[in-house]
Amino acid sequence: MLARLPRSTSRRTLALLKVILVSFVALMLLANRFVVEDGNFDVDPPNDIIVVDLGNGKHGGKGLADFMYIDTDELRKPQSIAHQLAGRELKSIETLTLQPWASLTRSLEDEANRFLNYINTIQVKCSDIRNIGKDVFQNIPRNSSWPWKVCYDNTALKHPGRWEDMQCLAYSFGTKSIGRAFDVELSKLGCDVHSFDPSLKTTDNTGADSNIQVHRMSLDWKDTTMRGLRDGTWRTRRLIGIINDLGHRQVDILRADLASSEWKVLENIVTDGTVQRVHQLLIKIYIHWSGFEVTGSEADIVRYWYSILRQLENNGFQLYSVTKDNKSPQRFLGKRRFNASCCYTLCWINKHWNSVLQTK
């Protein structure tokens, strides 16, 4: 079973007890009633899993969870809650559909092979891929591949004119030296770049490219305040909050290196629909461990990763580039196996994109 665990070690025990207590109450409520779009109906107690994510309690005293995972294996059982919820829109409840197990044995090897094969399979051809930032960055390790690739193929992007002639808005999260090189080159190509870096002491853009706006903030799956030993205090925001705060409607390019927060962020943006506002999505994934607030057996974890990517595909996103990091530790959930690296950079195009931007 997947569960949420806090990042703060000092609060882990208290939060875990709270999760256990509220989860028990929530499951009792699930066993009796759901409020759905077309009325109330009774259901039998669950036999396997619907994992209830307690979220931020935005439903107040209604007794409903903010988020849930629905196991597709349960959809086949007529008496299961998952089956009875199929095709119904739950009010204000975000759901992630867990994909069927890769095999009846539910083994890690089968889940890992399916997942690794999936992330290494290109789904759409982009005939014009550019290594954004490579010409700016000076310290590229020998025999290493540049990870941040942007598609300029008008056919793949479904642009009626040249992509270079369109207004371009980019968000860049995790701006270490490679990220900054990406931001600088993309701004020189005419994009308005918003760079998010919580380690900054100031957001003064003096001397910087006028097309780059800097924000002392990080992308997360929940809105909160973080405190670091060296960086002080900074805000974390969900993507929908950032887009709304900045007054934007769509983002042409979103680049993110979130250092193991990416799985919960991806879960958030695919389930709340915000991902539909993004045209090109470039994300570095870390698979040397489960990631923040993702627990369960190793097979559970890999199935969860795969389910997120499949839901991203169901939202119209197709993979046009994958870069394996051969310079970092070659580890898959802590061990050297499956010929896997700890890290991959995946780049998608949103085939459902409807641009509201105008030419320059």
N, C-alpha and C positions, 0 to 999 in steps of 0.2 A: 504494500500500500504506500502511496505517495503521501507525504505530509509536509507541513511547513515547519521549519525550525529557524529561530532568530539568528541573525548574524552576530549579535552581541553575546559573548560567552557569559557575561555577568547576569544576563536576564534569561538564559536558556532554561533553567530548571523551572522558574515561575511560569514562563510562557508555555512550556511543554505541559505542565499540569493544567493550565487553562485550556489548552487545545484539547487535551483528553476529556476534560469535564464538559466543555461545550460541544465537542464532537459527539459525546454520548447523548446529550440532549438533542442535538440536531438529528442524529440517526433515529431517535425515538419519534421525532416529528416526521421524518421522512417515511417511517414505517406506517404512518397514519394518514397523512394528507399533504398534497401539493396544491398551491394556488397557481392555475395556469390561465392562459389567455382566454379560453372559452369556458371557464368555470372551474368548479372543484370536482375532484374525483378521488376515490379511495384506492390505495394500492397495498399489496402485501409487503411484508418485511423483505429487505433485500437478501438474496442468497449469496451473492458474491461481492462485488465492489461497485459502489458509487462513492468516490472519495470526495468528501465535502471540505472545501477550502473556506475557512472562516472569514477570510478577507478582512475588511476594516469595519464590519458591523454596520454597513450603511442602511440596512433594513430596520434598524432599531429593534423594537420589541415584536416584530412580526413573526419571528421564529424561523425565518428562511435564511439559508446561506447566501453569501454574495457570489459564490463560485462553486462549480462542481465539475468533476471528471466523470464522463459516462463511458463505461467499458463496452466496446462494440461486441465483445463475446456475449455480453448479457442481452444484447438486442435480439438475439435469436431465441431467447426464452420468453414465451408469451406472458408469463406471470411476473416477470421482472419489472422493476421500476424503470430501468433503461428502455425496455420495450414499450411501456406505456407512455413514456415521455417522447418517443421518437416522433419527429415531425411537428412537435408542439413548441411554441415559443414561450419560454418561461419569463415572467415579468422581471426585468432587471437582473436576471441571473446569467452570468457568463459561463459558458461550458466549453470544455476541451474534450473532444472525442478521442479516446484512447483506441488506437488501431488494434485489430486482432493480433494475437501472438504470431510470431513468425513460424512457429511449429507447435505441435501438440505437446512437445516436451518442455516448452517454455524455457529453453536453455539460453545461457548467455552467448554461446557461440553462434546460435542461429540468429539471435537478435542483433549481435554485433555485425555479422556478415550482411544482414539485410540493411542495417543502418549505413555501414561503410560503403556498400555498393550504391546506395541511394545518393549519398553526398558526393560520390565520384562519377555520377552519371549526368552529363550535360543534357538539358532538356530543350534548349532553344539556341539556335546558332546566331551569334553576333559576329558579323564580318569585320567590324571596326572596334577592337578593344584597345584601350589606351591605359598605360601604366601611369596613373596620375600620382605625381610626387616623386617618381623615380629620378627624373632629371634634376630635381632640387636637392634630394637627399644625397649626401656625399659618402656615407659609410656603409654601402651595401656589401654584406658578406659575399665572398666569392661563391659561385655556383648556387646562389639562393635566388628564388623567384620573388618578384615584387608582388605583394599581396593585393594591393588596392587597384582594382581594374574597373574602368567605367566604359559602358557600351555607348558608342556613337553611331551605331547602325540605325538609320532612319526607318528601315523596313522592320527590324526587330522592335524598335521603339514605337512604331506606328505613328510617326510624325509625318504630316503632309509636306513639310518643308525641311530644310536643314536643321538638325538639332542645335547646331552652333548659333543659329539665328533666333532661337527661342530664349525667353527669359529663364534664368536658371537659379533655383534656390536650393542650397545644400545645407544639411546639418552634419556636423562632424563631432562624434563623441569619443573620448579617450585620446586626447591629443598629446601623445608623447612625440618624440622627434620625428618618427615616420608619419604620424598623423598630422603634424604641423607642416611637413613637406607636402602632403596631400592637400591641405587647406590652401597653402600658398600657390601651388600650381593651378588648382581649380579656380581660384579667384582670378589668376592671370588669364584664364580662359573665358572669363566673363561671368562667372557664377557669383551670386551673393552668398557668402559662406558664413554660417553661424557656428562658431567653434565653442564647445563646452568643455571646460577644464576646471575641476574643483581645486586643483593644486595651485592655481594662480593666486598671487597676493593682491592683484589689482586687475581690473578689466579695462584699464586705460589703453586705448588703441593707438596712442601717439607713436608715430614712426612705423606703424604696421600698415599693411595693405588696407586701403579704404574700403575694399569689398569684403573684409573679414570683420565680423562683430564677435566679440569674445564675451562669454558668459561663465561666471564662476558657479557652475551647477553641473550635476551629473544626471544621466538618464537612469531610471530605475523602474520597478514595477509597482511602486507605492510612493506616495508623497511623504517625505519625512525630512528630518534634519540629522546630518551625520557629523561626527566629531573625530578628527584625526590627531595623532600626536604631533605631526609637523605642519599639517595644513589647516589646523583650526576647525571652524565650523562651516559647513556648506549645506545647501539644499539639494535634495534629490526630487526629481519630478517624473511623473508618467509622461509618455510622449504626447498624449492628448492634451495634457495641461500645458506643456511647452508650446505646442502648436497654437493653442488658443491664446496663451499669454502673449505670444509674439504677433498675434493677429494674422496668422497665415492660414491658408486653406489647404495647400498641398505642398509636398516636398519632393523635388525632382530627384535628389540623391541623398540618401542617408547612409553615412559610414559610421560604424561603431566597433570599438574594441573595448568591451566591458569587463574583461578579466574575470569571467565565470558568472557574471550576472546576466549574461545574454539569454540563458534558457528561460528564466522567469520573465524577462522583458519581452522576449518573443511570444511567450504564452500570453502575456497581457495584451500586446498589440494585435494579435490575431483573434483573440476572443472578444475584445471590445470593439473591433472593427477599425481601429486607427490605422492599421497597416494599409488599408485601401487608399489612404491619402499619400502614400509613398510610391514613386515610380521605379526607382532603382534602389535596391537594398543591399548593402555591402556589410557583412558581419563576420567577425572572427569568432569561431566557436572553440571552446576549450573542453576536451573530453578526457583529460588525465584524471579528473575526478568528477563527481556528480554535478557540481555547481551549487551556488548558494540556495539553501532552502529546498533542495531536492534530495529525498531519501528513499530508501527501499532496497530491495535486492539489486544486484548488478543488472540482472535481466529486466527488472522493473524500470530501472533508470534509463537503459538504452531504449526500451519500448516507449518511454515517455519522450525522449529526445526525438525519436522517429515520428511519433504522433504529432508533435509540434510542427515539424517540417512538412508533414503531409497536410496538416490543416493550413499551413502557409500556401502550399500548392493549390489546395481547394479554394483559396482566396485569389487565385490567378497568378501566383508567382512561379516563374520558371527559372531554373538555374542556367546561367550562361558562362560561369567561370568558377573553378575551384582551385585553390592553391594550397598544397600540403606544405607545412612548415618542417623542413628537413633539418633545420639547425637547432630546433628546440628538442627537449627530451621526447623520445619515441615511446610514449606511454598511453595506454588505454585503461582508464579506471585504475590507475596506480601501478599497472604492470606492463612489461614489454611483451606485447602479443598482437596478433591479427595484422601485423605489418602496418600498424597505425601510428600516426604522430599524435602528440598531445593537442595539436592545434591545426585548424584549417580555416581559410578565409573563403567564404561563400558569397557569390554575387548573383542576385536575382533581378529579373525584369517583371514588373506587374503588367500582365497581359490584359487586365481589366481596366487599365488606366484610362481615365477621361480627363484630359488636360483642360484646365480653365485659364491657363496662362496664354498670354498673347506674344506675338513677335516683338522684337526690340524696335 
